[in-house]
Amino acid sequence: MSLKEDIEFHDNLAQKLLALSDEDFRKNEPALLRDKQIFLRQLGDISNKRILECGFGDGLLACYLASQGATVWAFDTSPKMVEVAKRRAGLWNVSNKIHFECNAFEEINYADGCFDIICGCMVLHHVDLRRAMEKIKRYLSPDGKAVFRETSSDNPLLMFLRRHVVGKFGIKRRSTPDEFPLSRKNFKEVEHLFARSCIYYPEMFLWRLVARIYSMPFLRLLPLKFKNIIYHICWQLDTASYYLCPCIRKFSFYCYISCRTENYKIPPSPMYKGKKNYSVIALLAFVILNLGLERKAPPQSGKIGVLVREFQMLLRDGKNNGHDVAEAEKLGKESREALAEGNPHRTEELLKEAISLLQKGAKISSAPQIAPFGKEDRGRGVFPSKDDAEESIKAGKYLGSPFGSFGPYQFKLDSRDVITKDKVDEYLSELGVKWVQEMPKNIDDIPKTINVYSRVGAEGGPPPNIDYQKYESGLQRLIAKHKSRIKYWEVYTEPGGLPPPKGWRGYPKEYAALLKKTYKIIKTECPDCQVVIGGMPGVGKNFSENEANAKFLKDILEAGAAGSFDVFAFKQHHFKAEDYLLLSNKLEVCGKILSSYGVDIKKIPVFLETATYAGSPGYSIGHPLSRLDLPVQTEVQQAAAMVKIFAYALAQGVDKIFWNEILERHNFGGSSMDCFNFYGLVNNPLNDGQSHRKLAFYTYKKMIEILEGAEWNNIKTVSEKNGVYIYKFTRQGQNIWIAWNDTHETKKAHISGIKLPKARTILVVPEGKSGLDVKNYASAFKETVVNADNGELTLDLSEVPVFVQELR
């Protein structure tokens, strides 16, 4: 096929897209972005990068890159596709950050070394590969990289089907006739152009391809339900094949080509070593178990997906409350049939009608109280003096330590192939963490040297229909079993954040009643145990007294819960490194609500679960959190933010801080782009094949080494203005300052009151871009000894905080 015919082929595709309404034009974006998530991960940090996309197609990738902070240049041969891409950029509001042009690879002309990243999907097999790669090398900056996802010819079965089956027997060809997957021979033609280039397989796309293309004539005859089941089986096979049979990864339909002008290699995935003899058995077992435990169709996306999720939630609530939901269920069934018949508009109408019925039937329902202990009696006040602090340190108790980790033993189950209990023990010991927040079932895993804060909630059935007799007996057994070790018990978590059966949203009076009963049971069984009111959720910036969770807190206090807890816990997730200042807003709002019911937040312990991320999380359109602005963040930004969060929160009166979490999650909530996959201090090899301690891991370790045993009731705020933040800690008679500047430019600041003639400054983030650069922890941090002039020190502060210690 000539270039002219190729352009006509793609122009025809573009013409169909241009004829769609804006809603239909965008409805497939979530699914298309999910398909590109692994490709996007290969690009790494794209914020403030200059990116060239080759063959932009419908423009979705270019729009996403621009929305994440990159400046994008993109070219394609089809004039109509340029119109499609410009229309999409307008809908995404990123037109000013993308330069589209209609051009062929042979005709593009840019300045040498002008791009940080050059990328493309399914484009190299359209062009003269050697000449194209010569241009790519010329346009890359000295430390730039090129990443392409292409079709691979390594699978002989796929090649046979391509040659002899596709285009016949009713099977539609989805490519131009002259396109052909790349071979190893093609790759060798350009290998010598770059200092390092490689072909690798970070994803498996094989069985789904068979389901999508080669079985299509058969699948057309089946109802939607069975199509989804078949596709789900193929998805499970792809996932299992990738993780359990590494030897067949090269048979994936997609391969990735990475080229760098510097020496670089794709790290292997070592955790599968030694398992090849059993890979086929493991593959079959994995698929059978997954199909037996979770025969679910892939979730719907777009507007219909949002309606489906709302309908399912309301239907579940209605059943739990004993409502008559028969008519709504009937409408739900009709909506599924309409979708199977290819009628999305009728599907949407039926779902809306069902939701309206369920909403009309929704029902919102309406021990001696003991005043909470004050901070002077416990909590952070365990260290009222320097002598007490030193004695506690010698005894190895660290009860007053604020340094914690959330769920390290619970989350190891997410990645059982790559992390064990012994590995978690090793990480916690290396960090020096003194507290963990952990589920009761994992308590026996936790070393006796670490203090535990746990949770109650599952006994007696799901909210709000608790069987109180079972709840009381189960709770008594739990407290009796662990009361010698666990003194802090949280009653559910985020009770107002989720509806039943996972939470209590919509049932504040019922939660208040449960909290009062729980308080009485725990205090009877363990008088010195402390009851923690379930963690207040934390997402986004607009937290006020009118926010749903704030109203829930107010309602449970109104229902008499004020005297039934000793500790207030809250959370702050899904926020950027620079958003740590949101913590004070949440504390202020919650403190005001508590105060109106006689609880002084300054006199009770406050626990915080928090984290910020390193990487590029994002939520597909239609997801409840898709409104969040979550740009790409580096490991340096995550590590620096960790110290800011701890210092700022401790100065605001927070007593204990639990970082979420040690190991990165993997496909949390079914999405590889969920924030929880990026919070961890240790990189999860299931995400990208790498396993290493991140910079924030070493920063946490250093912070604990420097501050552990400080007088936590004696933190002084030196500066919180003009972007300069300085806090003073005292540890065993030594003054320690943490200082930084958030104005995005270096700024001078003064620290006074230094008793000794010299001081040491320590940059809180190790030198390097990644934890992989830390070869020797002892020398990883930049330290400088400076003279104190008449007890005063002048510093050049940046966004990366520094520790300042008086030098003895």
C-alpha positions in Angstrom: 0.0 0.0 0.0 1.3 3.4 -0.9 1.6 6.4 1.5 -1.5 7.9 -0.2 -3.5 4.8 0.4 -2.3 4.6 4.0 -3.4 8.2 4.6 -6.9 7.5 3.0 -7.2 4.4 5.3 -6.7 6.5 8.4 -8.7 9.5 7.1 -11.7 7.2 6.9 -11.2 6.1 10.5 -10.9 9.8 11.5 -14.1 10.7 9.6 -16.1 8.3 11.7 -14.7 9.8 14.9 -15.4 13.4 13.8 -19.0 12.5 13.2 -19.6 11.5 16.8 -21.1 13.7 19.5 -18.7 15.0 22.2 -20.0 12.5 24.7 -19.6 9.5 22.3 -16.3 10.9 21.1 -14.9 10.7 24.7 -16.7 7.6 26.1 -13.9 5.2 25.3 -11.1 7.3 26.7 -10.9 5.5 30.1 -10.5 2.1 28.4 -8.0 3.4 25.9 -5.9 5.0 28.7 -6.0 1.8 30.7 -4.6 0.0 27.7 -1.7 2.5 27.7 -0.9 2.5 31.4 2.1 0.1 31.2 3.4 2.1 28.2 3.1 5.3 30.2 5.0 3.8 33.1 7.9 3.2 30.8 8.2 6.9 30.1 8.9 7.7 33.7 8.8 11.3 35.0 7.2 13.4 32.3 6.6 16.7 34.1 8.3 19.7 32.5 9.6 17.4 29.8 9.7 18.1 26.0 8.2 15.1 24.3 7.8 14.1 20.7 5.1 11.6 19.9 5.4 9.9 16.5 2.2 9.0 14.8 -0.3 10.4 17.3 -3.4 8.8 15.9 -6.5 10.1 17.7 -4.3 12.3 20.0 -5.3 10.7 23.3 -1.8 9.9 24.4 -0.6 13.4 23.5 -3.4 15.0 25.5 -2.7 12.8 28.5 1.0 13.7 28.4 0.2 17.4 28.2 -2.3 17.1 31.1 0.5 15.7 33.2 2.8 18.7 32.7 4.7 17.9 29.6 5.1 20.0 26.5 4.3 17.9 23.5 5.1 17.9 19.8 3.2 15.3 17.7 3.0 14.4 14.1 0.9 12.1 11.9 0.4 11.6 8.2 -3.4 11.8 8.2 -4.9 15.3 7.9 -8.2 14.1 9.3 -6.5 12.6 12.3 -5.0 16.0 13.0 -8.5 17.4 13.2 -9.5 14.5 15.6 -6.5 15.2 17.8 -7.1 19.0 17.9 -10.7 18.4 18.8 -9.7 16.1 21.7 -7.1 18.6 22.9 -9.8 21.2 23.0 -12.0 19.0 25.1 -9.1 18.3 27.4 -8.1 22.0 27.6 -4.5 21.3 26.7 -4.4 22.9 23.2 -1.8 25.4 24.2 0.6 22.6 25.3 0.5 20.5 22.2 1.9 21.3 18.7 0.2 19.0 16.2 1.4 18.8 12.6 0.6 16.7 9.6 3.8 15.2 8.4 5.5 11.9 7.6 8.5 10.5 9.4 10.7 11.3 6.4 9.7 14.9 6.4 9.9 16.0 10.0 12.6 18.5 10.9 13.4 19.5 14.5 16.5 20.9 16.2 19.2 18.4 17.2 18.9 17.3 20.9 15.7 19.2 21.5 13.5 16.4 23.1 13.8 14.7 26.4 11.5 11.8 25.4 10.5 10.5 22.0 7.7 7.9 21.9 5.1 6.2 19.9 2.7 3.3 19.8 2.4 1.0 16.8 4.2 3.4 14.4 7.7 2.0 13.6 6.4 -0.9 11.6 5.0 1.7 9.1 8.3 3.3 8.3 11.9 2.6 7.2 13.1 1.6 10.7 16.8 2.4 10.3 16.2 5.9 8.8 13.6 6.7 11.5 15.9 5.7 14.3 18.7 7.8 13.0 16.4 10.8 13.2 15.3 9.8 16.7 18.9 9.7 17.8 19.6 13.1 16.4 16.6 14.7 18.1 17.1 13.2 21.5 18.9 15.2 24.2 22.1 13.8 25.7 20.3 12.1 28.6 17.0 11.5 26.6 15.3 8.3 25.9 13.0 6.8 23.2 10.3 4.3 24.0 8.1 2.6 21.5 5.4 -0.1 21.8 5.3 -2.2 18.7 3.8 -5.5 17.5 6.2 -8.4 17.7 6.8 -11.3 15.3 8.2 -13.6 17.9 5.1 -15.7 18.3 4.9 -18.2 15.4 1.2 -18.9 16.0 0.2 -15.3 15.7 2.2 -14.9 12.6 0.5 -17.9 11.0 -2.9 -16.5 11.9 -1.9 -13.1 10.5 -0.8 -14.6 7.2 -3.5 -17.2 6.6 -6.6 -16.4 8.8 -7.0 -12.6 9.4 -9.0 -11.0 6.6 -10.8 -14.3 5.8 -13.7 -16.4 7.3 -15.4 -13.2 8.6 -12.4 -12.1 10.7 -11.9 -8.4 10.3 -8.4 -7.1 9.5 -7.6 -4.1 11.8 -4.4 -2.9 10.0 -3.2 -2.0 6.5 -2.1 -4.9 4.4 1.6 -3.8 4.3 2.0 -3.5 8.1 4.1 -6.2 9.6 5.2 -6.9 13.2 8.9 -6.1 14.0 11.4 -9.0 14.1 14.7 -9.4 15.9 16.4 -8.9 12.6 14.7 -5.4 12.2 15.9 -4.5 15.7 19.5 -5.5 15.1 19.6 -3.0 12.1 19.4 -0.1 14.5 20.9 -1.5 17.7 24.3 0.0 17.0 23.0 3.6 16.8 22.5 4.0 20.6 24.7 3.5 23.6 22.1 1.1 24.9 19.0 -0.2 23.3 16.9 -3.2 24.2 13.7 -5.0 23.4 11.6 -6.2 26.4 8.1 -7.3 27.5 6.6 -5.5 30.5 3.1 -6.8 29.7 1.4 -9.9 28.2 -1.1 -9.3 25.5 -1.8 -12.7 23.9 -5.0 -14.5 25.0 -7.0 -11.2 24.9 -5.9 -10.7 21.3 -7.3 -14.1 20.5 -10.6 -13.3 22.2 -10.8 -9.8 20.6 -10.0 -10.7 17.0 -9.7 -14.3 16.1 -12.8 -15.5 18.0 -14.9 -12.5 17.0 -17.3 -14.4 14.6 -18.1 -16.9 17.4 -18.4 -14.3 20.1 -20.9 -12.2 18.1 -23.4 -15.0 18.6 -23.1 -14.9 22.4 -24.9 -12.7 25.0 -22.8 -9.9 26.5 -22.5 -11.7 29.8 -20.7 -14.7 28.2 -18.5 -12.4 26.1 -17.3 -10.7 29.3 -16.7 -14.0 30.9 -14.6 -15.2 28.0 -12.7 -11.9 27.9 -12.1 -12.2 31.7 -10.7 -15.7 31.3 -8.3 -14.4 28.7 -7.3 -11.5 30.9 -6.6 -14.0 33.8 -4.5 -16.1 31.4 -2.5 -13.1 30.3 -1.9 -12.0 33.9 -1.0 -15.5 35.0 1.2 -16.1 32.0 3.2 -13.0 32.6 3.9 -13.6 36.3 4.1 -17.4 36.5 5.6 -18.3 33.1 8.3 -15.7 32.4 9.7 -17.9 29.6 6.7 -17.2 27.4 6.7 -13.4 27.8 8.4 -13.0 24.4 5.3 -14.4 22.8 3.3 -11.3 23.8 1.8 -9.5 20.8 3.4 -6.3 22.1 7.0 -5.7 22.6 8.7 -2.5 23.9 11.8 -0.9 22.4 13.9 1.4 24.6 16.8 3.4 23.3 19.1 5.7 25.2 22.0 7.9 24.4 23.6 6.9 27.7 24.3 3.4 29.1 21.1 2.0 30.4 19.5 -1.4 30.7 16.1 -2.7 31.6 16.4 -4.5 35.0 15.3 -8.1 35.1 12.5 -9.5 37.3 14.5 -11.8 39.6 11.7 -13.1 41.8 10.7 -15.8 39.3 14.1 -17.5 39.3 13.9 -21.2 39.9 10.1 -21.5 39.2 10.2 -22.5 35.5 9.8 -26.2 36.1 6.5 -25.6 37.7 5.3 -22.7 35.6 2.6 -24.6 33.6 1.1 -26.2 36.7 1.2 -22.8 38.5 -0.5 -21.1 35.5 -3.4 -23.6 35.5 -3.8 -23.4 39.3 -3.8 -19.6 39.2 -6.5 -19.4 36.5 -8.7 -22.0 38.1 -8.5 -20.3 41.5 -9.2 -16.9 40.0 -12.1 -18.1 38.0 -13.6 -19.9 41.0 -13.1 -16.9 43.4 -13.8 -14.0 41.1 -15.8 -14.5 38.0 -16.4 -10.9 37.3 -16.7 -9.1 34.0 -14.5 -6.1 33.5 -16.0 -3.0 35.1 -17.9 -0.6 32.8 -16.3 2.7 32.1 -17.6 6.1 31.2 -21.0 7.5 32.0 -22.7 4.2 32.1 -20.0 2.8 34.4 -20.7 5.6 36.9 -24.4 4.9 36.8 -23.8 1.1 37.2 -21.7 1.7 40.3 -24.2 4.1 41.8 -27.0 1.7 41.1 -25.1 -1.3 42.7 -24.3 0.7 45.8 -27.9 1.9 46.3 -29.3 -1.5 45.6 -27.0 -3.0 48.3 -28.0 -0.3 50.8 -31.6 -1.0 50.1 -31.3 -4.7 50.6 -29.4 -4.2 53.9 -32.2 -1.9 55.1 -35.0 -4.3 54.2 -36.5 -2.1 51.4 -38.5 -3.5 48.5 -36.0 -3.3 45.6 -37.8 -5.8 43.2 -38.8 -3.1 40.7 -35.3 -1.6 40.8 -33.7 -5.0 40.2 -36.0 -5.6 37.3 -35.0 -2.3 35.7 -31.3 -3.2 36.3 -31.8 -6.5 34.5 -33.5 -4.6 31.6 -30.6 -2.2 31.4 -28.1 -5.1 31.1 -30.2 -6.5 28.3 -30.3 -3.1 26.5 -26.5 -2.9 26.8 -26.1 -6.4 25.4 -28.3 -5.3 22.4 -26.0 -2.4 21.8 -28.4 0.3 22.9 -26.4 2.6 25.4 -29.1 5.3 25.4 -31.8 2.9 26.6 -29.3 1.5 29.1 -28.7 4.9 30.6 -32.4 5.7 30.8 -33.2 2.4 32.7 -30.3 2.9 35.1 -31.4 6.4 35.9 -35.0 5.3 36.5 -33.7 2.5 38.8 -31.5 4.9 40.8 -34.4 7.3 41.2 -36.6 4.5 42.7 -33.8 3.4 45.1 -33.2 7.0 46.2 -36.8 7.5 47.0 -36.9 4.4 49.1 -33.6 5.3 51.0 -33.9 5.4 54.7 -31.7 7.8 56.8 -32.1 6.8 60.4 -31.8 8.6 63.1 -22.9 3.3 79.3 -21.9 5.9 81.6 -19.9 8.5 79.7 -16.3 8.9 80.8 -14.4 12.0 79.9 -11.3 11.3 77.7 -7.9 11.5 79.4 -5.8 14.6 78.8 -2.5 14.6 77.1 -0.8 15.3 80.4 -1.8 11.8 81.4 -0.7 9.8 78.4 -0.1 9.8 74.6 2.7 12.1 73.7 3.0 13.1 77.3 4.7 9.8 78.0 7.9 11.9 77.6 7.3 14.8 80.0 11.0 15.2 80.6 14.4 14.5 79.2 15.2 12.0 81.9 12.0 10.0 81.3 12.7 10.0 77.6 16.2 8.6 78.1 14.9 5.9 80.4 12.3 4.9 77.9 14.9 4.7 75.2 17.1 2.5 77.3 14.2 0.2 78.1 13.5 -0.1 74.4 9.8 0.9 74.7 9.6 4.1 72.7 5.9 4.5 73.6 6.1 8.2 72.9 7.7 7.8 69.4 5.6 9.3 66.6 7.2 7.2 63.9 4.9 4.5 62.5 4.0 2.4 59.5 0.5 1.5 58.4 -0.3 -2.2 57.6 3.1 -3.6 56.6 2.0 -7.2 57.4 -1.4 -6.8 55.9 -0.1 -5.5 52.6 2.5 -8.2 52.2 -0.4 -10.4 51.3 -0.9 -8.3 48.1 2.6 -9.3 46.9 3.2 -12.7 48.5 5.5 -13.6 45.6 8.0 -10.8 46.3 7.8 -10.1 50.0 7.7 -12.3 53.1 7.2 -11.7 56.9 11.0 -11.9 57.3 11.4 -9.2 54.7 8.9 -6.9 56.4 10.7 -7.5 59.7 14.0 -6.6 58.0 12.5 -3.3 56.5 11.0 -2.3 59.8 14.2 -3.1 61.7 16.3 -1.2 59.3 14.0 1.9 59.4 13.8 1.9 63.1 10.0 2.3 63.1 8.6 2.0 66.6 4.9 1.7 65.8 2.7 -0.2 63.3 -1.0 0.1 62.7 -2.0 -3.5 61.9 -5.0 -5.7 61.6 -5.7 -8.1 64.5 -5.2 -11.2 62.4 -1.6 -10.2 61.7 -0.6 -9.2 65.3 1.3 -12.4 65.9 3.6 -11.6 62.9 4.8 -8.4 64.5 8.2 -8.4 66.4 7.8 -7.8 70.2 10.1 -4.8 69.9 7.4 -2.8 67.9 4.4 -1.2 69.5 1.0 -2.0 67.9 -2.1 0.1 67.2 -5.0 -2.1 65.9 -8.6 -2.1 64.9 -11.9 -3.7 65.7 -14.9 -3.9 63.4 -15.8 -7.2 61.8 -17.3 -9.0 64.8 -21.1 -9.4 64.8 -21.8 -8.7 61.1 -21.7 -5.8 58.7 -23.0 -2.2 59.5 -25.6 -1.2 60.3 -27.2 -4.6 61.2 -24.8 -5.6 64.0 -25.6 -8.7 66.1 -24.6 -7.1 69.3 -24.5 -10.3 71.2 -21.9 -11.8 68.8 -20.1 -8.4 68.7 -19.7 -8.2 72.4 -18.5 -11.8 72.9 -16.1 -11.5 69.9 -14.7 -8.2 71.1 -14.2 -9.5 74.6 -12.2 -12.4 73.3 -10.1 -10.2 71.1 -9.2 -7.7 73.8 -8.5 -10.4 76.3 -6.1 -12.1 73.9 -4.1 -9.0 73.1 -4.5 -6.6 76.0 -1.0 -7.3 77.3 0.4 -5.9 74.1 -2.1 -3.6 72.4 -3.4 -0.5 74.1 -4.9 1.4 71.2 -8.0 0.1 69.4 -9.6 2.0 66.5 -13.4 1.4 66.1 -13.7 0.7 62.3 -11.9 3.1 60.0 -13.3 6.0 57.9 -16.8 5.1 59.3 -18.4 8.0 57.4 -16.4 7.5 54.2 -18.1 4.3 52.9 -21.7 3.0 52.9 -22.6 -0.4 54.4 -21.4 -3.1 54.5 -17.9 -1.6 54.7 -18.7 1.6 56.6 -21.4 3.6 58.3 -22.1 6.4 55.9 -25.7 7.5 56.4 -25.9 5.9 59.9 -24.2 8.2 62.3 -26.5 7.4 65.2 -25.9 3.7 64.8 -22.1 4.2 64.7 -22.4 6.4 67.9 -24.3 3.6 69.6 -21.7 1.1 68.5 -18.8 3.4 69.7 -20.4 3.8 73.1 -20.9 0.0 73.5 -17.3 -0.7 72.3 -15.9 1.8 74.7 -17.6 0.1 77.6 -16.5 -3.4 76.6 -12.9 -2.4 76.0 -12.6 -0.4 79.3 -14.2 -3.3 81.3 -11.8 -5.8 79.8 -8.7 -3.6 79.7 -9.0 -0.3 81.8 -5.7 1.1 80.5 -6.6 0.5 76.8 -7.4 3.5 74.7 -10.3 3.7 72.2 -9.6 5.5 68.9 -12.5 7.1 66.9 -12.3 5.8 63.4 -9.9 7.6 61.0 -11.5 10.6 59.3 -11.0 10.2 55.5 -8.8 12.7 53.8 -8.9 13.4 50.0 -8.6 16.7 48.2 -8.5 20.3 49.4 -12.0 21.4 50.2 -12.4 20.2 53.7 -14.9 22.2 55.7 -17.7 21.8 58.3 -20.0 21.3 55.3 -18.0 18.4 54.0 -19.7 15.0 54.3 -17.2 13.4 56.7 -17.2 16.6 58.9 -21.0 16.4 59.0 -20.8 12.7 60.0 -18.4 13.6 62.9 -20.8 16.3 64.0 -23.8 13.9 63.9 -22.1 11.1 65.9 -21.1 13.7 68.5 -24.7 15.0 68.6 -25.8 11.4 69.2 -23.7 11.2 72.4 -20.3 9.8 71.3 -18.2 12.6 72.8 -17.3 10.7 75.9 -16.7 7.4 74.2 -13.2 7.8 72.7 -9.8 8.7 74.0 -7.9 9.3 70.7 -8.9 11.2 67.5 -7.5 9.7 64.2 -7.6 11.2 60.8 -6.1 10.5 57.3 -4.7 12.6 54.5 -4.1 10.7 51.2 -4.1 11.5 47.5 -2.3 14.7 47.8 0.7 16.3 46.2 4.0 16.8 48.0 3.3 20.5 48.3 -0.1 20.0 49.9 1.1 19.0 53.4 -0.3 22.4 54.7 -3.8 20.9 54.2 -3.2 19.0 57.5 -3.7 22.2 59.6 -7.0 22.9 57.9 -8.4 19.5 58.7 -7.2 19.7 62.3 -8.7 23.1 62.6 -12.1 22.1 61.3 -12.2 18.8 63.3 -11.0 20.7 66.4 -13.8 23.2 66.1 -16.4 20.5 65.8 -15.0 18.5 68.7 -14.8 21.7 70.8 -18.5 22.4 70.3 -19.2 19.1 72.1 -16.8 19.6 74.9 -13.7 17.7 73.5 -10.5 19.7 73.4 -8.4 18.3 70.5 -5.3 19.8 72.1 -5.8 17.6 75.2 -6.2 14.3 73.6 -3.8 12.3 71.4 -4.1 12.7 67.6 -3.1 10.0 65.2 -2.4 10.6 61.5 -2.2 8.1 58.6 -0.7 9.8 55.6 1.5 9.5 52.5 2.5 11.2 49.3 3.6 9.4 46.2 6.5 9.0 43.8 5.4 8.3 40.2 2.5 9.1 38.0 -0.9 8.0 39.5 -4.1 8.9 37.9 -7.7 7.9 37.8 -9.7 7.2 34.7 -12.5 9.5 33.7 -15.6 8.6 35.7 -13.7 7.4 38.7 -14.8 9.3 41.9 -11.2 10.6 42.3 -10.6 11.6 38.6 -11.1 15.2 39.7 -7.8 15.2 41.6 -4.8 16.9 40.1 -2.0 14.4 40.7 1.0 15.3 38.6 4.1 13.2 38.2 6.4 13.3 41.3 9.9 12.2 41.6 11.5 10.1 44.4 13.2 13.3 45.5 9.9 15.1 45.9 8.4 12.2 47.8 11.3 12.0 50.3 11.5 15.8 50.9 7.7 15.9 51.4 7.9 13.1 54.0 10.1 15.2 56.3 7.8 18.3 55.8 4.7 16.2 56.6 6.2 14.9 59.8 7.7 18.1 61.0 4.6 20.2 60.2 2.2 17.7 61.6 4.1 17.2 64.8 4.3 21.0 65.3 0.5 21.2 64.8 0.0 18.8 67.7 -0.2 15.4 66.0 1.2 12.6 68.2 1.8 9.6 66.0 2.2 9.4 62.2 1.7 6.2 60.3 3.2 6.2 56.8 1.1 4.3 54.2 3.1 2.1 53.5 6.4 0.1 53.5 6.0 -1.7 50.2 4.1 -0.2 47.2 0.8 -1.9 46.5 0.2 -3.7 43.2 -3.0 -3.0 41.2 -4.8 -1.6 44.3 -8.5 -1.5 43.6 -8.0 -3.2 40.3 -6.0 -0.2 38.8 -2.3 0.1 38.2 -2.7 3.9 38.4 -4.2 4.1 41.9 -2.3 6.3 44.3 -1.8 3.4 46.7 0.5 1.8 44.2 2.9 4.7 44.5 3.0 5.5 48.2 5.4 2.8 49.4 9.0 3.3 50.6 10.1 0.1 48.7 9.5 -0.3 45.0 7.2 -3.2 44.2 8.8 -5.4 41.5 5.3 -6.5 40.4 4.7 -3.0 39.1 7.7 -2.5 36.9 10.2 -5.3 37.4 12.4 -3.4 39.8 12.8 -4.0 43.6 14.7 -1.3 45.5 14.4 0.9 48.5 13.3 4.3 47.4 14.9 7.6 48.5 12.1 8.1 51.0 13.1 4.9 52.7 16.5 6.2 53.5 15.1 9.6 54.5 12.7 8.0 57.0 15.6 6.0 58.5 17.7 9.2 58.8 14.9 11.2 60.3 14.2 8.5 63.0 18.0 8.3 63.8 18.2 12.1 64.3 14.9 12.8 66.1 14.0 9.6 68.0 13.8 10.4 71.7 13.1 14.1 71.3 10.9 16.0 73.7 7.8 15.7 71.7 5.9 18.2 73.9 8.6 20.8 73.4 8.6 21.5 69.6 9.1 25.2 68.8 7.8 26.8 65.6 10.5 29.2 64.5 9.1 30.3 61.2 5.9 29.6 59.2 5.8 32.7 56.9 7.0 33.9 53.5 7.4 30.3 52.4 10.1 29.6 55.0 9.4 26.8 57.6 11.7 26.2 60.5 10.9 23.9 63.5 13.1 23.3 66.6 13.3 20.0 68.4 15.3 19.1 71.5 16.8 15.7 72.1 18.9 14.8 75.1 19.9 18.5 75.6 20.8 18.9 71.9 18.9 21.4 69.7 17.9 20.2 66.2 16.2 22.3 63.6 14.3 21.2 60.4 14.1 23.9 57.8 13.0 24.4 54.2 11.7 26.9 51.8 8.6 26.5 49.6 9.0 29.5 47.3 10.5 27.4 44.4 13.7 29.4 44.6 16.7 29.5 47.0 16.1 31.8 50.0 18.3 32.9 52.9 17.1 32.2 56.4 18.6 32.7 59.9 18.6 30.3 62.8 19.5 31.8 66.2 20.0 30.4 69.7 22.8 28.0 68.7 24.7 27.3 71.9 27.8 25.7 70.4 30.3 27.3 68.0 29.7 24.8 65.1 26.7 23.1 63.6 26.1 20.3 61.1 23.6 20.6 58.2 22.3 17.4 56.6 20.2 17.4 53.4 17.3 15.2 54.2 17.2 13.4 50.8 20.2 11.2 49.7 22.1 12.4 46.7 20.8 10.8 43.5 17.5 10.5 41.5 16.4 7.2 42.9 17.1 4.8 45.7 19.1 2.7 43.2 21.7 5.5 43.4 22.3 4.9 47.1 25.3 2.6 47.3 26.4 3.4 50.8 23.9 4.7 53.3 26.6 6.1 55.6 27.8 8.6 52.9 24.5 9.0 51.0 23.5 12.3 52.6 25.2 15.6 51.9 26.6 17.0 55.2 28.3 20.3 55.8 29.9 21.7 59.0 29.4 25.4 59.4 30.4 28.0 62.0 27.8 29.7 64.1 28.5 33.4 64.4 27.4 34.6 67.8 24.9 31.8 68.1 23.4 32.5 64.7 23.5 30.6 61.4 22.6 31.7 57.9 21.3 29.1 55.5 20.4 29.0 51.8 17.2 27.0 51.9 15.6 25.2 49.0 12.5 22.9 48.7 14.5 20.0 50.1 14.6 20.3 53.9 17.8 20.3 56.0 18.5 19.0 59.5 20.6 21.4 61.5 22.3 19.9 64.6 24.5 21.6 67.2 27.9 20.0 66.9 29.4 18.8 70.1 
